[in-house]
Amino acid sequence: MIRQDQVRDLVRQERPDDIGVSVAYPLPGTKFHAMVQAQLGLRQKSDVESWIAIAPRTSLLTPITGGFLWTQNPGGDYLLHFIPSAPLADNTDYEVKVVDAPSNTTVLATGFSTGSRPRVQGAALTAAMSGAQVYIDVTFSEAMSAQTIGPAVSVSAGGVAVAGAVTQQGPASFRFTFSGGAGGATGAVALDVATTALSSSGAALLPDDWDSPTNAGADGGTPAFSITFANGPLTTDQTVAFAPIVD
């Protein structure tokens, strides 16, 4: 078998104009597929199941229980389905981790959230007309109760509260407009939305989950969605967008 360093030395010596890379895919029914399957052995199914742990993010040492169902699509790929033995808790974050036991290597680390509480989907700070107009647009994951948004939203610049008004732009979008434009507003702009913000159905904002990071991190902090924009001087025309990421 040719070693990696031999391939590297050959490329350096011959200096080819083009390099082609071929990837061997083990198609079902071929000798190659049978060979790969034999090498993997039971890892394809029963061993893999034991590698998987799904647990509430607040209690990672207590995985939920359930059963596994394997299916195969027409292309020959196997799909693994996990069926919980009991209903999952509402409004809860779960971590999914797959660890290859023989090598103690994390193969997959991801998560998901349950529940139907509204979340902040995005926010954008805009400064226009050399700071004469400054506003923040906030978009939620669902239609919100307009009368609850104004009292729930607060904005600061450089740690100093900014006066302004909230207006509804759409069922799930709202705008906070700086009363004095850029006047007196210096430093990084921060937006906070408290959990008193309600959806049209009356559900409280979920500030702290996989999809809505907070300043204190997704595992703690005050009950408010909080972000700080990486803005420059508000007298310079700009739009700084913020989109929540998996935390």
Contacts in CASP RR format, 6 or more apart in sequence:
PFRMAT RR
TARGET T0000
AUTHOR 0000-0000-0000
METHOD contacts of the structure
MODEL  1
MIRQDQVRDLVRQERPDDIGVSVAYPLPGTKFHAMVQAQLGLRQKSDVES
WIAIAPRTSLLTPITGGFLWTQNPGGDYLLHFIPSAPLADNTDYEVKVVD
APSNTTVLATGFSTGSRPRVQGAALTAAMSGAQVYIDVTFSEAMSAQTIG
PAVSVSAGGVAVAGAVTQQGPASFRFTFSGGAGGATGAVALDVATTALSS
SGAALLPDDWDSPTNAGADGGTPAFSITFANGPLTTDQTVAFAPIVD
11 19 0 8 1.000
24 32 0 8 1.000
26 32 0 8 1.000
26 33 0 8 1.000
26 35 0 8 1.000
26 36 0 8 1.000
26 37 0 8 1.000
27 33 0 8 1.000
28 75 0 8 1.000
28 76 0 8 1.000
37 44 0 8 1.000
44 78 0 8 1.000
45 70 0 8 1.000
45 78 0 8 1.000
47 101 0 8 1.000
48 80 0 8 1.000
48 98 0 8 1.000
49 68 0 8 1.000
49 80 0 8 1.000
50 101 0 8 1.000
51 98 0 8 1.000
51 99 0 8 1.000
51 100 0 8 1.000
51 101 0 8 1.000
51 107 0 8 1.000
52 80 0 8 1.000
52 82 0 8 1.000
52 96 0 8 1.000
52 97 0 8 1.000
52 98 0 8 1.000
53 63 0 8 1.000
53 96 0 8 1.000
53 97 0 8 1.000
53 98 0 8 1.000
53 99 0 8 1.000
54 63 0 8 1.000
54 64 0 8 1.000
54 82 0 8 1.000
54 84 0 8 1.000
54 94 0 8 1.000
54 95 0 8 1.000
54 96 0 8 1.000
54 97 0 8 1.000
55 61 0 8 1.000
55 62 0 8 1.000
55 63 0 8 1.000
55 64 0 8 1.000
55 94 0 8 1.000
55 95 0 8 1.000
56 62 0 8 1.000
56 64 0 8 1.000
56 89 0 8 1.000
56 92 0 8 1.000
56 93 0 8 1.000
56 94 0 8 1.000
56 95 0 8 1.000
57 92 0 8 1.000
57 93 0 8 1.000
57 94 0 8 1.000
57 95 0 8 1.000
57 111 0 8 1.000
57 218 0 8 1.000
57 219 0 8 1.000
58 92 0 8 1.000
58 93 0 8 1.000
58 219 0 8 1.000
60 95 0 8 1.000
64 84 0 8 1.000
64 85 0 8 1.000
64 86 0 8 1.000
64 88 0 8 1.000
64 94 0 8 1.000
65 84 0 8 1.000
65 85 0 8 1.000
65 86 0 8 1.000
66 82 0 8 1.000
66 83 0 8 1.000
66 84 0 8 1.000
66 85 0 8 1.000
67 82 0 8 1.000
67 83 0 8 1.000
67 85 0 8 1.000
68 80 0 8 1.000
68 81 0 8 1.000
68 82 0 8 1.000
68 83 0 8 1.000
69 80 0 8 1.000
69 81 0 8 1.000
69 83 0 8 1.000
70 78 0 8 1.000
70 79 0 8 1.000
70 80 0 8 1.000
70 81 0 8 1.000
71 78 0 8 1.000
71 79 0 8 1.000
71 81 0 8 1.000
72 78 0 8 1.000
72 79 0 8 1.000
73 79 0 8 1.000
88 94 0 8 1.000
88 114 0 8 1.000
89 114 0 8 1.000
90 114 0 8 1.000
90 115 0 8 1.000
91 113 0 8 1.000
91 114 0 8 1.000
91 115 0 8 1.000
91 117 0 8 1.000
91 206 0 8 1.000
92 113 0 8 1.000
92 114 0 8 1.000
92 115 0 8 1.000
93 111 0 8 1.000
93 112 0 8 1.000
93 113 0 8 1.000
93 209 0 8 1.000
93 210 0 8 1.000
93 218 0 8 1.000
94 111 0 8 1.000
94 112 0 8 1.000
94 113 0 8 1.000
94 114 0 8 1.000
95 109 0 8 1.000
95 110 0 8 1.000
95 111 0 8 1.000
96 108 0 8 1.000
96 109 0 8 1.000
96 110 0 8 1.000
96 111 0 8 1.000
96 112 0 8 1.000
97 106 0 8 1.000
97 108 0 8 1.000
97 109 0 8 1.000
98 106 0 8 1.000
98 107 0 8 1.000
98 108 0 8 1.000
98 109 0 8 1.000
99 105 0 8 1.000
99 106 0 8 1.000
99 107 0 8 1.000
100 106 0 8 1.000
100 107 0 8 1.000
110 246 0 8 1.000
111 210 0 8 1.000
111 246 0 8 1.000
112 210 0 8 1.000
113 206 0 8 1.000
113 209 0 8 1.000
113 210 0 8 1.000
113 211 0 8 1.000
116 203 0 8 1.000
117 199 0 8 1.000
117 203 0 8 1.000
117 204 0 8 1.000
117 205 0 8 1.000
117 206 0 8 1.000
118 140 0 8 1.000
118 141 0 8 1.000
118 142 0 8 1.000
118 144 0 8 1.000
118 197 0 8 1.000
118 198 0 8 1.000
118 199 0 8 1.000
118 203 0 8 1.000
118 204 0 8 1.000
118 205 0 8 1.000
118 206 0 8 1.000
119 140 0 8 1.000
119 141 0 8 1.000
119 205 0 8 1.000
119 206 0 8 1.000
119 209 0 8 1.000
119 211 0 8 1.000
119 212 0 8 1.000
119 244 0 8 1.000
120 138 0 8 1.000
120 139 0 8 1.000
120 140 0 8 1.000
120 141 0 8 1.000
120 193 0 8 1.000
120 205 0 8 1.000
120 207 0 8 1.000
120 212 0 8 1.000
120 225 0 8 1.000
120 244 0 8 1.000
121 139 0 8 1.000
121 140 0 8 1.000
121 141 0 8 1.000
121 172 0 8 1.000
121 211 0 8 1.000
121 243 0 8 1.000
121 244 0 8 1.000
122 138 0 8 1.000
122 139 0 8 1.000
122 241 0 8 1.000
122 242 0 8 1.000
122 243 0 8 1.000
122 244 0 8 1.000
123 136 0 8 1.000
123 137 0 8 1.000
123 138 0 8 1.000
123 139 0 8 1.000
123 191 0 8 1.000
123 227 0 8 1.000
123 229 0 8 1.000
123 241 0 8 1.000
123 242 0 8 1.000
124 136 0 8 1.000
124 137 0 8 1.000
124 239 0 8 1.000
124 240 0 8 1.000
124 241 0 8 1.000
124 242 0 8 1.000
125 134 0 8 1.000
125 135 0 8 1.000
125 136 0 8 1.000
125 189 0 8 1.000
125 191 0 8 1.000
125 229 0 8 1.000
125 231 0 8 1.000
125 238 0 8 1.000
125 239 0 8 1.000
125 240 0 8 1.000
125 241 0 8 1.000
125 242 0 8 1.000
126 133 0 8 1.000
126 134 0 8 1.000
126 135 0 8 1.000
126 136 0 8 1.000
126 137 0 8 1.000
126 238 0 8 1.000
126 239 0 8 1.000
126 240 0 8 1.000
127 133 0 8 1.000
127 134 0 8 1.000
127 182 0 8 1.000
127 231 0 8 1.000
127 234 0 8 1.000
127 235 0 8 1.000
127 236 0 8 1.000
127 237 0 8 1.000
127 238 0 8 1.000
127 239 0 8 1.000
128 134 0 8 1.000
128 237 0 8 1.000
129 237 0 8 1.000
130 182 0 8 1.000
130 235 0 8 1.000
130 236 0 8 1.000
130 237 0 8 1.000
131 181 0 8 1.000
131 182 0 8 1.000
131 183 0 8 1.000
131 234 0 8 1.000
131 235 0 8 1.000
131 236 0 8 1.000
131 237 0 8 1.000
132 181 0 8 1.000
132 182 0 8 1.000
133 177 0 8 1.000
133 181 0 8 1.000
134 177 0 8 1.000
134 178 0 8 1.000
134 180 0 8 1.000
134 181 0 8 1.000
134 182 0 8 1.000
134 185 0 8 1.000
134 234 0 8 1.000
135 175 0 8 1.000
135 176 0 8 1.000
135 177 0 8 1.000
135 178 0 8 1.000
136 155 0 8 1.000
136 175 0 8 1.000
136 176 0 8 1.000
136 189 0 8 1.000
136 191 0 8 1.000
137 169 0 8 1.000
137 173 0 8 1.000
137 174 0 8 1.000
137 175 0 8 1.000
138 153 0 8 1.000
138 173 0 8 1.000
138 174 0 8 1.000
138 175 0 8 1.000
138 176 0 8 1.000
138 191 0 8 1.000
138 193 0 8 1.000
139 172 0 8 1.000
139 173 0 8 1.000
140 172 0 8 1.000
140 173 0 8 1.000
140 174 0 8 1.000
140 197 0 8 1.000
140 199 0 8 1.000
140 205 0 8 1.000
141 172 0 8 1.000
142 172 0 8 1.000
142 199 0 8 1.000
142 200 0 8 1.000
143 171 0 8 1.000
143 172 0 8 1.000
143 199 0 8 1.000
143 200 0 8 1.000
144 171 0 8 1.000
144 172 0 8 1.000
144 174 0 8 1.000
144 197 0 8 1.000
144 198 0 8 1.000
144 199 0 8 1.000
144 200 0 8 1.000
145 197 0 8 1.000
145 198 0 8 1.000
145 199 0 8 1.000
145 200 0 8 1.000
145 202 0 8 1.000
146 168 0 8 1.000
146 174 0 8 1.000
148 196 0 8 1.000
148 197 0 8 1.000
148 198 0 8 1.000
149 166 0 8 1.000
149 168 0 8 1.000
149 174 0 8 1.000
149 193 0 8 1.000
149 197 0 8 1.000
150 166 0 8 1.000
150 174 0 8 1.000
151 194 0 8 1.000
151 196 0 8 1.000
152 193 0 8 1.000
152 194 0 8 1.000
152 195 0 8 1.000
152 196 0 8 1.000
152 197 0 8 1.000
152 205 0 8 1.000
153 166 0 8 1.000
153 174 0 8 1.000
153 176 0 8 1.000
153 191 0 8 1.000
153 192 0 8 1.000
153 193 0 8 1.000
153 194 0 8 1.000
153 197 0 8 1.000
154 161 0 8 1.000
154 191 0 8 1.000
154 192 0 8 1.000
154 194 0 8 1.000
155 161 0 8 1.000
155 162 0 8 1.000
155 164 0 8 1.000
155 176 0 8 1.000
155 178 0 8 1.000
155 189 0 8 1.000
155 190 0 8 1.000
155 191 0 8 1.000
155 192 0 8 1.000
156 162 0 8 1.000
156 189 0 8 1.000
156 190 0 8 1.000
156 192 0 8 1.000
157 184 0 8 1.000
157 185 0 8 1.000
157 186 0 8 1.000
157 187 0 8 1.000
157 188 0 8 1.000
157 189 0 8 1.000
157 190 0 8 1.000
157 234 0 8 1.000
158 186 0 8 1.000
158 187 0 8 1.000
158 188 0 8 1.000
158 189 0 8 1.000
158 190 0 8 1.000
159 187 0 8 1.000
159 190 0 8 1.000
160 185 0 8 1.000
162 178 0 8 1.000
162 179 0 8 1.000
162 185 0 8 1.000
162 189 0 8 1.000
163 178 0 8 1.000
163 179 0 8 1.000
163 180 0 8 1.000
164 176 0 8 1.000
164 177 0 8 1.000
164 178 0 8 1.000
164 179 0 8 1.000
164 180 0 8 1.000
165 176 0 8 1.000
165 177 0 8 1.000
165 179 0 8 1.000
166 174 0 8 1.000
166 175 0 8 1.000
166 176 0 8 1.000
166 177 0 8 1.000
167 174 0 8 1.000
167 175 0 8 1.000
167 177 0 8 1.000
168 174 0 8 1.000
168 175 0 8 1.000
169 175 0 8 1.000
171 200 0 8 1.000
176 191 0 8 1.000
178 185 0 8 1.000
178 234 0 8 1.000
181 234 0 8 1.000
182 233 0 8 1.000
182 234 0 8 1.000
182 235 0 8 1.000
183 234 0 8 1.000
185 234 0 8 1.000
186 233 0 8 1.000
186 234 0 8 1.000
187 231 0 8 1.000
187 232 0 8 1.000
188 228 0 8 1.000
188 229 0 8 1.000
188 230 0 8 1.000
188 231 0 8 1.000
189 228 0 8 1.000
189 229 0 8 1.000
189 231 0 8 1.000
189 234 0 8 1.000
190 226 0 8 1.000
190 227 0 8 1.000
190 228 0 8 1.000
190 229 0 8 1.000
191 225 0 8 1.000
191 226 0 8 1.000
191 227 0 8 1.000
191 228 0 8 1.000
191 229 0 8 1.000
192 224 0 8 1.000
192 225 0 8 1.000
192 226 0 8 1.000
193 205 0 8 1.000
193 207 0 8 1.000
193 224 0 8 1.000
193 225 0 8 1.000
193 226 0 8 1.000
194 205 0 8 1.000
194 223 0 8 1.000
194 224 0 8 1.000
195 204 0 8 1.000
195 205 0 8 1.000
195 206 0 8 1.000
195 207 0 8 1.000
195 223 0 8 1.000
195 224 0 8 1.000
196 204 0 8 1.000
196 205 0 8 1.000
197 204 0 8 1.000
197 205 0 8 1.000
198 204 0 8 1.000
198 205 0 8 1.000
199 205 0 8 1.000
205 225 0 8 1.000
206 212 0 8 1.000
207 214 0 8 1.000
207 223 0 8 1.000
207 224 0 8 1.000
207 225 0 8 1.000
207 226 0 8 1.000
208 214 0 8 1.000
208 217 0 8 1.000
208 218 0 8 1.000
208 219 0 8 1.000
208 220 0 8 1.000
208 221 0 8 1.000
208 223 0 8 1.000
208 225 0 8 1.000
209 218 0 8 1.000
209 247 0 8 1.000
210 218 0 8 1.000
210 246 0 8 1.000
210 247 0 8 1.000
211 244 0 8 1.000
211 246 0 8 1.000
212 218 0 8 1.000
212 225 0 8 1.000
212 244 0 8 1.000
212 247 0 8 1.000
213 227 0 8 1.000
213 244 0 8 1.000
213 245 0 8 1.000
213 247 0 8 1.000
214 220 0 8 1.000
214 221 0 8 1.000
214 222 0 8 1.000
214 224 0 8 1.000
214 225 0 8 1.000
214 226 0 8 1.000
214 227 0 8 1.000
215 221 0 8 1.000
215 226 0 8 1.000
215 227 0 8 1.000
215 228 0 8 1.000
216 222 0 8 1.000
216 226 0 8 1.000
217 247 0 8 1.000
218 247 0 8 1.000
227 242 0 8 1.000
229 240 0 8 1.000
229 242 0 8 1.000
230 240 0 8 1.000
231 238 0 8 1.000
231 240 0 8 1.000
232 238 0 8 1.000
232 240 0 8 1.000
END
